[in-house]
Amino acid sequence: RQMCIRDSGCNERGAAAPRPHRRKGGGVMCLQCKPLIKAIDAFLAKEDNDLAEQLTIEGYLEAEASVKTINEIEELVTALLEKNADELLAKLNDAVDLKTFFEDNWPDIKKDSKLAQQLYDVFHDEFTTIMPEYVGAYVKETDAELTVTTLSKRTTDWIKGWSGELSELMKLDTDTQIEAVLESGLKDGKSITEIAMAIADSGIREPGYRARRAALTEVLRAHGYAQLESYTQSPAVEKKGWRHTGSYRNTPRANHVAMDGVVVGVKEPFTLYGEDGGTYYPMTPRDTCLPASESVNCHCILQPIVSSDVLGLPLEERQRLQAEAIAEDDDCLLYT
């Protein structure tokens, strides 16, 4: 997924990116590239359509909007990770030698980095935007007459808390990757130039797949928490079930396949036996209590078990029960 842009000719490649983009600075796209870029755009559009179709089949609501959000997060995260790597490379190029850089400069670079805050802003803004939409859609799925006017404190706390934790985890992962390259370079006696080239050619500088994987996982994670919120708000939902949806270009996890059809109370956790030998108690697939090995690229989804008796109550009574459930949940958080 690369684009050739220059003032004339056709033998310069643009930087790899998850989606083709023009360079800033007035470069003109060469005529020979136009058919290729048209074909790439068509291919990427089909990929998005395929993903939206798959999510719909699996039971996710707002599938097309979700794919749009996945793309937005991917592009924003990619840009931030690339910028972070470029800033590091600039400081590397100014360094005297690798040992001095690692001992004197690298600790301050990690401490002063704004990457975590920038990532937090991306995830917090995106979650804040999509959660009311998703919750509203899942409430309508269980009770077509109910509407969502507010989110519980539990969900707004999750948006804030997970945005921060996720951002710190991604920064730590980035720092760990960089540190591994620096330490390996010191051990092998490599020069600053060689280390800079290693970083420039690695996933640290070209994080397209990493950003895409994070964007997909986090949007689907938001769906899980939106379903939990909707089940709290919809009085007709008595229980929740774990539904394994197959795989989207992945090998299904056997332990997730085994969870298919397991039903528990709305406020009760599932028991998931991890592939790592651990036992976990998630409220939803991709619960933040789960390790990455159980969450990344997981497409499992919750399924509501609805009471027809409650649906038969007058709308005003169901609305009262909805407001009561939110208030009770908020009060519960105050005393825990």
Secondary structure as GFF3:
##gff-version 3
##sequence-region A 1 336
A	DSSP	three_ten_helix	31	33	.	.	.	ID=ss1
A	DSSP	alpha_helix	34	58	.	.	.	ID=ss2
A	DSSP	alpha_helix	63	93	.	.	.	ID=ss3
A	DSSP	alpha_helix	98	100	.	.	.	ID=ss4
A	DSSP	pi_helix	101	105	.	.	.	ID=ss5
A	DSSP	alpha_helix	106	112	.	.	.	ID=ss6
A	DSSP	alpha_helix	115	142	.	.	.	ID=ss7
A	DSSP	alpha_helix	153	188	.	.	.	ID=ss8
A	DSSP	alpha_helix	192	200	.	.	.	ID=ss9
A	DSSP	alpha_helix	208	233	.	.	.	ID=ss10
A	DSSP	beta_strand	237	243	.	.	.	ID=ss11
A	DSSP	alpha_helix	254	259	.	.	.	ID=ss12
A	DSSP	beta_strand	263	265	.	.	.	ID=ss13
A	DSSP	beta_strand	272	273	.	.	.	ID=ss14
A	DSSP	beta_strand	279	280	.	.	.	ID=ss15
A	DSSP	alpha_helix	292	295	.	.	.	ID=ss16
A	DSSP	beta_strand	301	306	.	.	.	ID=ss17
A	DSSP	alpha_helix	308	311	.	.	.	ID=ss18
A	DSSP	alpha_helix	315	334	.	.	.	ID=ss19
###
